[in-house]
Structures are given as structure tokens and as C-alpha cells.
Amino acid sequence: MNSGIHTVIYPVDDLGQAKALYQALLGTEPYVDEPYYVGFRLGDQEFGLDPNGHRQGTPGPVTYYHVDDLKDPLGRLRETGASQQSEIRDVGGGKLVVTLTDPDGNVFGLSQES
């Protein structure tokens, strides 16, 4: 089952500057503040800052659709024209993510909580 978009990750070059900007925009302190990721929560939405995103080829923000199981929708999306951009990876706490592109080159992701 797909429960919609709950996470948006922004690739950033200057994590400190981006953290200050998004903290001002969102009006809240980050719940995760590490050199490899800064995350903010507003209700059931997560906004993350990834200082490695550009180096990993992420051109802009990535929206993540939360699904119960990555494998079924991943297969269906590839059959209908999506290209898998990254391998499935565990980003901590058993949370799995994968990024894809649609036929127009737009990047989106799937995430699965353990």
C-alpha cells in the first residue's frame, strides 16, 4: 500500500547554511542533526538535508512515497517506464529507500519502514 509522500530530501552543499535556512522556514529545531543528515519533522512530514546528495547525482529535492514493501511497486514502476536510479539501501533503523526516474527524468523515491 502507498500512503503518499511523507518525506522530502534536499541535496545541499553547505549543511550549516541550509540547516539555518530550513530551521527559519519550518520554525522548528531538527530532530536529527548529524554531519551526514539533518532532519526536521512537521506533523507526519519529514524534511531532510543531505550533504552528499549532489555528489551522489541528486539534482534537486526528492519526494519519497511511503510503501509497505518496496519490491512490488518497484517492479511495477520499472515495467511501466521508470528507471531505477539507486540500489535499495538501509539509511538507518531498518528504513529502506530507493530512487527512480520517470520517463521525463524526474527523480522520486520509495521508502519502506521496517
Secondary structure, 3 states (H helix, E strand, C coil): CEEEEEEEEEECCCHHHHHHHHHHHHCCCCCEEECCEEEEEECCEEEEEECCCCCCCCCCCEEEEEECCCHHHHHHHHHCCCEECCCCEECCCCCEEEEEECCCCCEEEEEECC
